């Protein structure tokens, strides 16, 4: 082999190595997020093919570093809003004996955009399914509208009401800023439930009482508040990455106890807006004394989790919040004290399958 042949082979080998290096190099894109160690806003590089395209007219977009939320929904498309809650409650009696129970509830619904007039969406709310379950001491009770009527008499009415509630459609009008203008169609649902109960509740007054009770939790005001709270989280003025804001709402009818939610715009990138949430109810203690007996009560609530929105549409893609509630009740005569403790751990989710 001549020196020239060896030189040509080396050049070819170097060329192949160069080609391999070029082919391995991937294009990158940048996303903005909060550094979990320092809490500062940073920009990081990620593979470009892993980043979802953010449209120029995205619903939640950056304008001079400020993100404002709106909605860019498409006519004919359907958007999910399934809510799921799981509560595990542990009771400890004065003797230290514990009892644990778990309850779960799922409300499955979605929203179809029928028409868009100006900045108002005409939407159909499709009530798809309801599921409730309770587990305690090795026994589980399930009421699911996608399963047959339960055999237990005390569960038949719950299933019948839930079954009549699902399969219905309500009409909602919402503007592009997430303000729910109206929700209609409730009367037809109430009538359907009343008719479904005729085979179980013979007395008309009792049926009317059941429907009246349902109206208190299933009406336009309740649903408007629920949807606006779930769908629109970012303040109207907009926020920057790392910026914090807070809201509070009453936890009791008297309005004396407030639940505080502290939000932070955590990440914006890959077509996803991620918001963290903390807060709760600070520990509160009450004491009442009557004669030698003192009755004490303390309670507190803490929450933390994340909420994610699709940057292009503005629609919520996932929420996962953990809530812990602790309550201690004590009675003392000055010599002995007996206490009951209750601890509840809850998971509150929206669209749980889309994490």
TORMI-637953 format. One line per field, with one value per residue (C-alpha): x, y, z; residue number from 1; residue in three letters. Coordinates in steps of 0.1 Angstrom, whole numbers, plus 5000, padded with zeros to 4 digits. Layout:
// residues N
c1 = X	...
c2 = Y	...
c3 = Z	...
num = NUM	...
residu = ALA	...
//
This chain:
// residues 355
c1 = 5000	5015	5017	4992	4966	4971	4967	4934	4920	4927	4910	4880	4879	4880	4852	4830	4837	4827	4795	4786	4792	4771	4743	4743	4741	4704	4688	4679	4652	4650	4623	4620	4615	4622	4654	4641	4674	4677	4642	4655	4642	4665	4665	4675	4681	4661	4659	4639	4619	4606	4592	4556	4550	4535	4514	4518	4483	4485	4459	4485	4514	4544	4542	4573	4577	4541	4517	4480	4454	4427	4410	4416	4391	4381	4345	4335	4362	4356	4376	4377	4370	4370	4373	4385	4389	4402	4400	4416	4405	4421	4404	4423	4402	4413	4426	4448	4427	4426	4400	4407	4382	4386	4362	4365	4344	4347	4326	4333	4322	4334	4327	4319	4323	4292	4298	4319	4303	4326	4344	4318	4318	4285	4293	4275	4284	4281	4276	4291	4294	4296	4313	4314	4330	4336	4360	4363	4373	4378	4344	4339	4307	4306	4279	4288	4265	4285	4276	4242	4218	4231	4213	4214	4182	4200	4222	4195	4183	4218	4225	4191	4197	4233	4222	4194	4219	4244	4236	4223	4235	4237	4243	4271	4282	4318	4339	4375	4387	4371	4341	4311	4282	4254	4246	4211	4192	4188	4150	4150	4176	4155	4124	4143	4155	4121	4106	4134	4126	4090	4098	4117	4101	4063	4055	4055	4065	4095	4106	4102	4124	4151	4151	4151	4182	4199	4192	4213	4244	4236	4226	4239	4257	4275	4287	4297	4319	4334	4342	4356	4378	4391	4395	4409	4437	4461	4451	4436	4466	4490	4521	4558	4577	4583	4556	4533	4496	4470	4432	4410	4376	4353	4355	4324	4290	4297	4327	4349	4374	4393	4412	4442	4457	4491	4500	4533	4538	4565	4573	4564	4577	4569	4534	4526	4520	4527	4515	4523	4499	4504	4486	4456	4441	4466	4462	4433	4425	4394	4387	4355	4354	4323	4329	4359	4357	4376	4367	4395	4394	4423	4422	4445	4447	4476	4477	4503	4504	4505	4481	4489	4474	4477	4495	4478	4442	4443	4424	4434	4452	4459	4456	4470	4467	4473	4453	4459	4434	4442	4416	4421	4393	4402	4382	4400	4390	4423	4436	4430	4427	4410	4416	4402	4423	4412	4436	4424	4447	4431	4440	4421	4426	4414	4419	4439	4448	4466	4496
c2 = 5000	5033	5064	5081	5053	5055	5093	5090	5063	5086	5115	5093	5081	5116	5126	5097	5108	5144	5132	5111	5141	5163	5138	5134	5171	5180	5214	5229	5253	5273	5273	5296	5281	5285	5269	5247	5251	5289	5300	5322	5324	5306	5297	5262	5244	5213	5192	5212	5181	5178	5213	5217	5246	5277	5296	5333	5338	5315	5319	5323	5342	5362	5400	5417	5390	5391	5362	5368	5341	5339	5311	5301	5272	5258	5253	5217	5206	5190	5198	5175	5186	5155	5161	5135	5136	5109	5114	5091	5099	5084	5087	5081	5077	5085	5049	5052	5030	5041	5036	5046	5052	5062	5079	5087	5107	5112	5136	5131	5159	5177	5208	5210	5244	5248	5283	5314	5348	5377	5369	5345	5308	5289	5255	5223	5208	5170	5153	5118	5099	5100	5075	5074	5048	5044	5019	5011	4980	4959	4967	4988	5003	5017	5037	5041	5053	5031	5000	4984	4995	4984	4957	4976	4996	5025	5029	5027	5062	5077	5057	5066	5104	5102	5081	5106	5135	5120	5118	5154	5185	5220	5251	5275	5308	5319	5347	5344	5358	5328	5347	5324	5345	5319	5282	5270	5237	5229	5226	5197	5179	5184	5170	5140	5132	5137	5112	5087	5087	5077	5040	5043	5073	5070	5101	5132	5155	5133	5134	5171	5173	5152	5174	5206	5193	5186	5221	5235	5219	5217	5251	5279	5298	5268	5256	5291	5295	5260	5264	5299	5287	5257	5273	5307	5310	5336	5372	5395	5419	5390	5377	5370	5338	5335	5360	5351	5360	5349	5343	5334	5320	5311	5276	5280	5295	5323	5333	5334	5308	5315	5292	5310	5298	5311	5307	5310	5310	5283	5273	5285	5263	5233	5246	5242	5268	5253	5270	5259	5262	5263	5277	5265	5275	5283	5264	5277	5268	5273	5267	5267	5262	5252	5245	5221	5210	5225	5217	5224	5222	5228	5225	5234	5227	5227	5223	5220	5210	5221	5232	5230	5248	5243	5274	5274	5269	5282	5251	5233	5200	5188	5197	5177	5192	5174	5187	5177	5185	5179	5183	5176	5177	5174	5174	5180	5181	5195	5161	5140	5148	5127	5135	5126	5132	5132	5135	5136	5134	5143	5144	5169	5164	5177	5156	5130	5109	5138	5144
c3 = 5000	4990	5012	4990	4996	5033	5033	5012	5036	5066	5049	5041	5078	5091	5066	5080	5115	5106	5090	5120	5143	5122	5120	5158	5165	5171	5168	5202	5215	5246	5273	5304	5338	5375	5389	5417	5436	5435	5427	5399	5363	5339	5302	5293	5260	5251	5219	5193	5183	5219	5219	5209	5184	5200	5174	5169	5180	5210	5237	5265	5250	5262	5256	5269	5294	5306	5301	5298	5295	5269	5249	5212	5208	5174	5161	5161	5185	5220	5251	5282	5318	5340	5377	5402	5440	5463	5501	5527	5562	5593	5627	5660	5692	5728	5732	5701	5679	5643	5616	5579	5551	5515	5492	5455	5431	5394	5372	5335	5311	5280	5261	5224	5205	5184	5171	5176	5174	5179	5211	5225	5223	5221	5237	5246	5280	5277	5311	5304	5337	5375	5398	5436	5458	5496	5512	5549	5569	5538	5522	5491	5478	5443	5425	5389	5361	5336	5357	5363	5390	5424	5443	5476	5482	5499	5468	5442	5446	5443	5412	5397	5403	5389	5359	5351	5355	5330	5293	5294	5276	5289	5268	5279	5265	5274	5261	5250	5283	5302	5316	5317	5305	5309	5314	5304	5302	5339	5339	5314	5336	5368	5350	5338	5373	5388	5362	5368	5406	5401	5402	5435	5453	5451	5471	5449	5478	5486	5449	5449	5480	5464	5433	5454	5473	5439	5427	5456	5443	5405	5392	5370	5397	5412	5377	5366	5397	5392	5356	5359	5388	5369	5335	5343	5368	5355	5367	5340	5343	5334	5352	5346	5350	5388	5397	5426	5432	5457	5460	5490	5494	5523	5537	5558	5554	5578	5559	5590	5577	5545	5522	5507	5474	5465	5428	5409	5372	5372	5336	5301	5273	5250	5245	5282	5309	5344	5376	5411	5440	5478	5508	5528	5562	5590	5622	5642	5678	5699	5736	5756	5793	5813	5850	5853	5817	5788	5752	5727	5689	5664	5627	5597	5560	5536	5498	5471	5435	5399	5372	5335	5305	5268	5256	5221	5232	5268	5280	5312	5304	5339	5376	5405	5439	5473	5503	5539	5566	5603	5631	5668	5694	5731	5764	5797	5833	5844	5854	5823	5787	5760	5723	5690	5659	5622	5593	5557	5527	5494	5458	5437	5399	5366	5335	5355	5325	5308	5330
num = 1	2	3	4	5	6	7	8	9	10	11	12	13	14	15	16	17	18	19	20	21	22	23	24	25	26	27	28	29	30	31	32	33	34	35	36	37	38	39	40	41	42	43	44	45	46	47	48	49	50	51	52	53	54	55	56	57	58	59	60	61	62	63	64	65	66	67	68	69	70	71	72	73	74	75	76	77	78	79	80	81	82	83	84	85	86	87	88	89	90	91	92	93	94	95	96	97	98	99	100	101	102	103	104	105	106	107	108	109	110	111	112	113	114	115	116	117	118	119	120	121	122	123	124	125	126	127	128	129	130	131	132	133	134	135	136	137	138	139	140	141	142	143	144	145	146	147	148	149	150	151	152	153	154	155	156	157	158	159	160	161	162	163	164	165	166	167	168	169	170	171	172	173	174	175	176	177	178	179	180	181	182	183	184	185	186	187	188	189	190	191	192	193	194	195	196	197	198	199	200	201	202	203	204	205	206	207	208	209	210	211	212	213	214	215	216	217	218	219	220	221	222	223	224	225	226	227	228	229	230	231	232	233	234	235	236	237	238	239	240	241	242	243	244	245	246	247	248	249	250	251	252	253	254	255	256	257	258	259	260	261	262	263	264	265	266	267	268	269	270	271	272	273	274	275	276	277	278	279	280	281	282	283	284	285	286	287	288	289	290	291	292	293	294	295	296	297	298	299	300	301	302	303	304	305	306	307	308	309	310	311	312	313	314	315	316	317	318	319	320	321	322	323	324	325	326	327	328	329	330	331	332	333	334	335	336	337	338	339	340	341	342	343	344	345	346	347	348	349	350	351	352	353	354	355
residu = UNK	UNK	UNK	UNK	UNK	UNK	UNK	UNK	UNK	UNK	UNK	UNK	UNK	UNK	UNK	UNK	UNK	UNK	UNK	UNK	UNK	UNK	UNK	UNK	UNK	UNK	UNK	UNK	UNK	UNK	UNK	UNK	UNK	UNK	UNK	UNK	UNK	UNK	UNK	UNK	UNK	UNK	UNK	UNK	UNK	UNK	UNK	UNK	UNK	UNK	UNK	UNK	UNK	UNK	UNK	UNK	UNK	UNK	UNK	UNK	UNK	UNK	UNK	UNK	UNK	UNK	UNK	UNK	UNK	UNK	UNK	UNK	UNK	UNK	UNK	UNK	UNK	UNK	UNK	UNK	UNK	UNK	UNK	UNK	UNK	UNK	UNK	UNK	UNK	UNK	UNK	UNK	UNK	UNK	UNK	UNK	UNK	UNK	UNK	UNK	UNK	UNK	UNK	UNK	UNK	UNK	UNK	UNK	UNK	UNK	UNK	UNK	UNK	UNK	UNK	UNK	UNK	UNK	UNK	UNK	UNK	UNK	UNK	UNK	UNK	UNK	UNK	UNK	UNK	UNK	UNK	UNK	UNK	UNK	UNK	UNK	UNK	UNK	UNK	UNK	UNK	UNK	UNK	UNK	UNK	UNK	UNK	UNK	UNK	UNK	UNK	UNK	UNK	UNK	UNK	UNK	UNK	UNK	UNK	UNK	UNK	UNK	UNK	UNK	UNK	UNK	UNK	UNK	UNK	UNK	UNK	UNK	UNK	UNK	UNK	UNK	UNK	UNK	UNK	UNK	UNK	UNK	UNK	UNK	UNK	UNK	UNK	UNK	UNK	UNK	UNK	UNK	UNK	UNK	UNK	UNK	UNK	UNK	UNK	UNK	UNK	UNK	UNK	UNK	UNK	UNK	UNK	UNK	UNK	UNK	UNK	UNK	UNK	UNK	UNK	UNK	UNK	UNK	UNK	UNK	UNK	UNK	UNK	UNK	UNK	UNK	UNK	UNK	UNK	UNK	UNK	UNK	UNK	UNK	UNK	UNK	UNK	UNK	UNK	UNK	UNK	UNK	UNK	UNK	UNK	UNK	UNK	UNK	UNK	UNK	UNK	UNK	UNK	UNK	UNK	UNK	UNK	UNK	UNK	UNK	UNK	UNK	UNK	UNK	UNK	UNK	UNK	UNK	UNK	UNK	UNK	UNK	UNK	UNK	UNK	UNK	UNK	UNK	UNK	UNK	UNK	UNK	UNK	UNK	UNK	UNK	UNK	UNK	UNK	UNK	UNK	UNK	UNK	UNK	UNK	UNK	UNK	UNK	UNK	UNK	UNK	UNK	UNK	UNK	UNK	UNK	UNK	UNK	UNK	UNK	UNK	UNK	UNK	UNK	UNK	UNK	UNK	UNK	UNK	UNK	UNK	UNK	UNK	UNK	UNK	UNK	UNK	UNK	UNK	UNK	UNK	UNK	UNK	UNK	UNK	UNK	UNK	UNK	UNK	UNK	UNK	UNK	UNK	UNK	UNK	UNK	UNK	UNK	UNK	UNK	UNK	UNK	UNK	UNK	UNK
//
